[in-house]
Amino acid sequence: MAEVTAQQVKELRDKTGVGINDCKKALVESDGDTDKAIEFLRKKGIMKAGKVKDKVATEGLVGSYIHTGGRIGVLVEVNCQTDFVAKGEEFQQLVKDIAMQIAASPNVEYVAASDVSDEVKAQELALELQREDLASKPEKIRSQIAQGRVDKLIKERALLEQPFIKDQSISVGELVDQKIAKIGENIKVRRFARFVLGEGLEKDQKSFAEEVAAQTGGLG
């Protein structure tokens, strides 16, 4: 696989208007061939989406999803440019799918990796650098491994980086880009909240013991 340079990414971005991460991924998938990378972006619908991503999106919907049994609930705000699109079936289905995705993603805390603050990144890096398995490695190697782990951790916590539950071949971010290309308006996932029944509450010890006993068929 060809090594992709920052200059190649810049040139592809200048030609297509697509974000840096998408340009880099396209070049990696295309072994550094710019023409193939452009075709990759076109097939994914990302190139067309890139042209409208800077447009203001203040309309949209607040969607919800309650998992069977009522133990997990989600609220999510997804924005688009016009009320007409917000009322459309395509956009409303997207909002439902994203809400369901959040319900199925317990580790997700942020919309995008770029939403993670520098302070949080620094804290996570400091923790990784203290791991015992890195203690014997040279400082430079230790830093590289720790940074790689932090990048992976942040990716796992970002909604747009998750594999889409209905099609594992694309990420949630790519799904949104496809809808932008199809609908022709900018779409942004703005914020979300995920609720788990009883989360953060301390159960009464007696009740907890009784619950365990019931699950194990009694103590005697």
N, C-alpha and C positions, 0 to 999 in steps of 0.2 A: 504493500500500500504506500502510495507516494506521500511524502511529508508536505503538509500544507503550510505555506508561509503567511505571515500577516499581510504582506503586500498582495498576495493572491486574493485573500479575503477582502481587502480594501477595494481592489479592482472589480471584483464580482459585485460587491455592495454598490459601487458607483454605477455599474451597468444596470443593476436590477432594482435598487432601492430597498432590497430585503435586509433584514437585521443581520448583525454579525454572526450570531450563533447559527442561524439557518444557512448563511453563506458558507460557513466553515463546514457544517455537516454535509452540504451539497458537494463541496469540493472533496471531502474525504470519501464520500460515496462514489465519486466520479474519478478517483485517483488523480486529482489535481487538474483534470481537463475542464477548462472554463465552459466550453460549449456544452459538454455533457452535464455540467453542474447547472447551467441555465435550463436545460431540458428537464433535469431532475426537479428543479424548483417549479417549472411550468406544470409538470405532471402532478405534483403535490398541491398545486393551487396556491403556492406560497408567493410566487412572483407577483401575481395579480393582487394578492392580499397586501403585499408590501407597499403598493402604490396608494392605498387608502388608510393605512395604519396611523398616519399623523392627523387624520381628521377628527374633530371633536365628537365624542359620543356621549350624549347626556340623556337620551331616552332609554328605553329598555324595560326590564321586568325584575321584580324580586320573586324568585321561584322557591319552592319548598319540596322536600321529599321526606316522608315518614316511612321508616323501614317497618316491615311486617312485625307486628307485636308491639309497636310503639316504643321501642327501646332506644332507637337512634333517630334523630331528626336533624334536618339541614335547612338553612336559609341561605340563599345566594343571590347577589345582585349582579346582573349581566347587562351591560349597556350597549346600545346601538345608536345610530344617528337620528332615526325618525320613528315616530309613533306608528307609522304604517308598517314598518318592518317588525316592530315590537309585537304587533297584533297578528303577525303572520305565523303560519303553522311551522315553518322551517325554523324560525328563531325560537319559538316556544318549545319545540322539541329539543333544541340545543340546550336551553336553560334546564329542562327536565333531566337531560343526560348528564349535565355538569353537576346538578344537585345529587343525582344518584352516584356519580363518581366520588364526590366528597364523602358521602355516607360510607362508601366502600374503601375509603383511604384514611385509616386511623392515624397515620403518621404525618399527614399533610397539615401544615400550619400557615403556609404563605400561598399567595396566588402565583407569584413568579420568583425565581431564584434571586432576581435583582431586588426583591423587596426585603431581603435579609440585610440587616444593618451591619456596618463595619464592626460595631461593638460586639455583636453576636458572633460574627466570623472570627474575631480576635479571641474571644472566649473559647470557642470550639477548638481553634488551633492550639491554644495554650494547653487545653486538656489532652489533645492528641499527642502533643510533644512530650507529655509526661507518661505516656503509656510504657509499660515495662518492656514490651517487645521491641521498642525502638532505642532503648537505653544503650545498647552496644554498637549501634550503627554510627557512622561518621555524621557530623552535624548537617552537612549539605544533604545527604541522603535522607536523614531523619526529617528534615524540613520538607523535602519533596514528598515523602510518603505521607506525612501529617497533612500537608496541604491537599493531597489527592483524596485523603479520607474525608476532609472537611467539605471539599467540593461534592463528593458523592453524597454525604449526609444532607447537604443543602438541597441537592437535586431530589433526594427522597422526600423532602419536606415541601417541595414546590408543586402545586396542583398542575400547572401547565406542563410539567416534565413527566407526569405519570402516564403509563400506557393506558390508552382509552379502554374501559372495561368491555365495550362492545366490539372493539377491533384492536387487538393488541399490537398490530403492525404500525399503528400511529400513536402519537402522544396526544394529550388533551390540547396542547398548544397547536399541534398540526390540525386537529379537528376544527378548532376555532378559525385557523387560517383558511381551511377549505370552505367553511361557511362564509367567511368574508369574501372570498373569491366568487362564490356562487351567488350570494345576496347582493354584493356590490357596495356594502357599507362597512365601516369600521365596527368591530365588535370587541368589547373588553370585559373580562371578568374583573369586577371591581373589588368585591369583598365577599366573605362568607362566614358563617358560624355553624359549628357542628356540635350537637348536643347528645350526650350519652346519659341515659337514665341512671341516676345515683352517682354519677362521676363526682369525685371530690368529697363525698359524704362518708363519714365513719359509721359503719353499721354497729348497732348495739351488739355487744359480745354474746349475750344470751341468744339473741335472734340468729347471730352468725353460727353459733354452735348447733342450734336447732336445725338450721338450713343444711349444715354439713351432715348432721345425723340423718336427715330426711333423704339426702342424696346417696348416702352410703348404706341405707337400710336399717339404721338404728345403731346404737353403740353397744348393745348387749348381745 
